Amino acid sequence: MRPLSILFVLSTALATAQSDKHDQLDQRVQAAITGFKGTVSLYAKNLDTGESYGLRENERVPTASTIKLAIMATVFDAIAHSAPSGPTKSYSTTATR
């Protein structure tokens, strides 16, 4: 299951979920991650309603996993705010150890 698919399911469900629908949301998230051969931890909060959902949200995760979200958000933001004809900059990175 692709991370964006999981985020889409979560954000769509969270936008309309009420506190009594927590179990329904949990079932949808569990269905989205079924078969994934790893550990999924997430936390989302609806900033309009204050409602939140978490799955192992208090467990520590390696920074290598979470830093990808910040990088992805930065790149998506840069692309969204680029020229109308498309991105005008290229982005590259190199791995270091």
C-alpha positions as CSV (number, residue, x, y, z in Angstrom):
1,M,0.0,0.0,0.0
2,R,1.4,3.4,-1.0
3,P,1.8,6.0,1.8
4,L,-0.2,8.5,-0.3
5,S,-3.1,6.1,-0.5
6,I,-3.1,5.7,3.3
7,L,-3.0,9.4,3.8
8,F,-5.8,9.9,1.3
9,V,-8.0,7.4,3.1
10,L,-7.2,8.9,6.4
11,S,-7.7,12.5,5.4
12,T,-11.0,11.8,3.6
13,A,-12.4,9.8,6.5
14,L,-11.1,12.3,9.1
15,A,-12.7,15.3,7.4
16,T,-16.2,13.8,8.0
17,A,-15.7,11.6,11.0
18,Q,-17.2,12.4,14.3
19,S,-16.0,10.9,17.6
20,D,-18.6,8.2,17.5
21,K,-17.3,7.1,14.1
22,H,-13.8,6.4,15.5
23,D,-14.2,2.7,15.1
24,Q,-15.3,3.1,11.5
25,L,-12.2,5.2,10.7
26,D,-10.0,2.7,12.4
27,Q,-11.5,-0.1,10.3
28,R,-10.8,1.8,7.1
29,V,-7.2,2.5,8.1
30,Q,-6.7,-1.1,9.1
31,A,-8.1,-2.2,5.8
32,A,-5.7,0.2,3.9
33,I,-2.6,-1.2,5.7
34,T,-3.6,-4.9,5.6
35,G,-0.8,-6.8,3.9
36,F,1.8,-4.1,4.5
37,K,5.0,-5.9,5.7
38,G,6.1,-3.2,8.1
39,T,5.0,-1.2,11.0
40,V,2.6,1.7,10.4
41,S,2.4,4.6,12.9
42,L,0.4,7.7,12.2
43,Y,-1.3,10.6,13.7
44,A,-3.7,13.1,12.1
45,K,-5.7,16.0,13.5
46,N,-8.6,17.8,11.8
47,L,-7.6,21.4,12.5
48,D,-11.2,22.6,12.0
49,T,-12.9,20.3,14.5
50,G,-10.0,19.3,16.7
51,E,-10.7,15.6,16.2
52,S,-7.7,13.4,15.9
53,Y,-6.8,9.8,15.1
54,G,-3.7,7.9,15.9
55,L,-2.3,4.5,15.3
56,R,0.6,3.7,17.5
57,E,1.0,7.5,17.6
58,N,3.1,7.4,20.8
59,E,5.6,4.9,19.6
60,R,9.0,6.2,18.6
61,V,10.0,5.7,14.9
62,P,13.4,6.1,13.3
63,T,14.1,9.6,11.9
64,A,14.9,8.1,8.6
65,S,11.3,7.2,8.1
66,T,9.7,10.4,9.3
67,I,12.1,12.8,7.5
68,K,10.7,11.6,4.2
69,L,7.4,13.3,5.0
70,A,9.0,16.7,5.5
71,I,11.0,16.3,2.3
72,M,7.9,15.2,0.4
73,A,5.9,18.1,1.7
74,T,8.6,20.6,0.8
75,V,9.0,19.3,-2.7
76,F,5.2,19.2,-3.3
77,D,4.9,22.8,-2.0
78,A,7.7,23.9,-4.3
79,I,6.1,22.3,-7.3
80,A,2.7,23.8,-6.4
81,H,4.1,27.3,-6.2
82,S,6.3,27.1,-9.3
83,A,5.5,28.8,-12.7
84,P,2.2,27.9,-14.4
85,S,4.0,26.1,-17.2
86,G,5.6,23.7,-14.6
87,P,8.5,23.4,-12.2
88,T,11.3,25.8,-13.1
89,K,13.8,24.3,-10.7
90,S,15.2,20.9,-10.4
91,Y,15.7,19.3,-7.0
92,S,18.3,16.7,-6.2
93,T,19.8,15.1,-3.2
94,T,22.7,12.8,-2.4
95,A,22.8,10.2,0.3
96,T,25.6,10.5,2.9
97,R,26.6,8.3,5.6
